């Protein structure tokens, strides 16, 4: 992957991958279906629950149509079947490039750590301010006009 311009971090288990994902934001996740501590499809569900739309590729040693259908149903972006000759390794860089392109095309949707706490605190403050403003607008004996972010004047009362 590195020779194709992709930075790579490797986790040996589902638990390790999930821990890495909890502290870092990754553009793309590719993992094997057969993990030593958890089925790969369950790991995908956890990643997608935390970050809907995350481009995920899953690699499996068997051509299982039912598994492929389940993978696509939960939002897995790519499903790659391993072969005995390891030919899949030749197309893997292209798959990763396509997933990276997809990831960069979507807007970021995930904050972690302090950034998430700060965003939640600001959202709470904003909601409280909106509530106070709405109460004032409803109870004020005079008309209140305000300008929205688009510059258009709005009648609040």
Secondary structure as a PSIPRED ss2 file (coil, helix, strand):
# PSIPRED VFORMAT (PSIPRED V4.0)

   1 X C   1.000  0.000  0.000
   2 X H   0.000  1.000  0.000
   3 X H   0.000  1.000  0.000
   4 X H   0.000  1.000  0.000
   5 X C   1.000  0.000  0.000
   6 X C   1.000  0.000  0.000
   7 X C   1.000  0.000  0.000
   8 X C   1.000  0.000  0.000
   9 X C   1.000  0.000  0.000
  10 X C   1.000  0.000  0.000
  11 X C   1.000  0.000  0.000
  12 X C   1.000  0.000  0.000
  13 X C   1.000  0.000  0.000
  14 X H   0.000  1.000  0.000
  15 X H   0.000  1.000  0.000
  16 X H   0.000  1.000  0.000
  17 X H   0.000  1.000  0.000
  18 X H   0.000  1.000  0.000
  19 X H   0.000  1.000  0.000
  20 X H   0.000  1.000  0.000
  21 X H   0.000  1.000  0.000
  22 X H   0.000  1.000  0.000
  23 X H   0.000  1.000  0.000
  24 X C   1.000  0.000  0.000
  25 X C   1.000  0.000  0.000
  26 X C   1.000  0.000  0.000
  27 X C   1.000  0.000  0.000
  28 X E   0.000  0.000  1.000
  29 X E   0.000  0.000  1.000
  30 X E   0.000  0.000  1.000
  31 X E   0.000  0.000  1.000
  32 X E   0.000  0.000  1.000
  33 X C   1.000  0.000  0.000
  34 X E   0.000  0.000  1.000
  35 X C   1.000  0.000  0.000
  36 X C   1.000  0.000  0.000
  37 X C   1.000  0.000  0.000
  38 X C   1.000  0.000  0.000
  39 X E   0.000  0.000  1.000
  40 X H   0.000  1.000  0.000
  41 X H   0.000  1.000  0.000
  42 X H   0.000  1.000  0.000
  43 X H   0.000  1.000  0.000
  44 X H   0.000  1.000  0.000
  45 X H   0.000  1.000  0.000
  46 X H   0.000  1.000  0.000
  47 X H   0.000  1.000  0.000
  48 X H   0.000  1.000  0.000
  49 X H   0.000  1.000  0.000
  50 X H   0.000  1.000  0.000
  51 X C   1.000  0.000  0.000
  52 X C   1.000  0.000  0.000
  53 X C   1.000  0.000  0.000
  54 X C   1.000  0.000  0.000
  55 X E   0.000  0.000  1.000
  56 X E   0.000  0.000  1.000
  57 X E   0.000  0.000  1.000
  58 X E   0.000  0.000  1.000
  59 X E   0.000  0.000  1.000
  60 X E   0.000  0.000  1.000
  61 X C   1.000  0.000  0.000
  62 X C   1.000  0.000  0.000
  63 X C   1.000  0.000  0.000
  64 X C   1.000  0.000  0.000
  65 X H   0.000  1.000  0.000
  66 X H   0.000  1.000  0.000
  67 X H   0.000  1.000  0.000
  68 X H   0.000  1.000  0.000
  69 X H   0.000  1.000  0.000
  70 X H   0.000  1.000  0.000
  71 X H   0.000  1.000  0.000
  72 X H   0.000  1.000  0.000
  73 X H   0.000  1.000  0.000
  74 X H   0.000  1.000  0.000
  75 X C   1.000  0.000  0.000
  76 X C   1.000  0.000  0.000
  77 X C   1.000  0.000  0.000
  78 X E   0.000  0.000  1.000
  79 X E   0.000  0.000  1.000
  80 X E   0.000  0.000  1.000
  81 X E   0.000  0.000  1.000
  82 X C   1.000  0.000  0.000
  83 X C   1.000  0.000  0.000
  84 X C   1.000  0.000  0.000
  85 X C   1.000  0.000  0.000
  86 X C   1.000  0.000  0.000
  87 X C   1.000  0.000  0.000
  88 X H   0.000  1.000  0.000
  89 X H   0.000  1.000  0.000
  90 X H   0.000  1.000  0.000
  91 X H   0.000  1.000  0.000
  92 X H   0.000  1.000  0.000
  93 X H   0.000  1.000  0.000
  94 X H   0.000  1.000  0.000
  95 X H   0.000  1.000  0.000
  96 X H   0.000  1.000  0.000
  97 X H   0.000  1.000  0.000
  98 X H   0.000  1.000  0.000
  99 X H   0.000  1.000  0.000
 100 X H   0.000  1.000  0.000
 101 X H   0.000  1.000  0.000
 102 X H   0.000  1.000  0.000
 103 X H   0.000  1.000  0.000
 104 X H   0.000  1.000  0.000
 105 X H   0.000  1.000  0.000
 106 X C   1.000  0.000  0.000
 107 X C   1.000  0.000  0.000
 108 X C   1.000  0.000  0.000
 109 X C   1.000  0.000  0.000
 110 X C   1.000  0.000  0.000
 111 X C   1.000  0.000  0.000
 112 X C   1.000  0.000  0.000
 113 X H   0.000  1.000  0.000
 114 X H   0.000  1.000  0.000
 115 X H   0.000  1.000  0.000
 116 X H   0.000  1.000  0.000
 117 X H   0.000  1.000  0.000
 118 X H   0.000  1.000  0.000
 119 X H   0.000  1.000  0.000
 120 X H   0.000  1.000  0.000
 121 X H   0.000  1.000  0.000
 122 X H   0.000  1.000  0.000
 123 X H   0.000  1.000  0.000
 124 X H   0.000  1.000  0.000
 125 X H   0.000  1.000  0.000
 126 X H   0.000  1.000  0.000
 127 X H   0.000  1.000  0.000
 128 X H   0.000  1.000  0.000
 129 X H   0.000  1.000  0.000
 130 X H   0.000  1.000  0.000
 131 X H   0.000  1.000  0.000
 132 X H   0.000  1.000  0.000
 133 X H   0.000  1.000  0.000
 134 X H   0.000  1.000  0.000
 135 X H   0.000  1.000  0.000
 136 X H   0.000  1.000  0.000
 137 X H   0.000  1.000  0.000
 138 X H   0.000  1.000  0.000
 139 X H   0.000  1.000  0.000
 140 X C   1.000  0.000  0.000
 141 X C   1.000  0.000  0.000
 142 X C   1.000  0.000  0.000
 143 X C   1.000  0.000  0.000
 144 X C   1.000  0.000  0.000
 145 X E   0.000  0.000  1.000
 146 X E   0.000  0.000  1.000
 147 X E   0.000  0.000  1.000
 148 X C   1.000  0.000  0.000
 149 X C   1.000  0.000  0.000
 150 X C   1.000  0.000  0.000
 151 X C   1.000  0.000  0.000
 152 X C   1.000  0.000  0.000
 153 X E   0.000  0.000  1.000
 154 X E   0.000  0.000  1.000
 155 X E   0.000  0.000  1.000
 156 X C   1.000  0.000  0.000
 157 X C   1.000  0.000  0.000
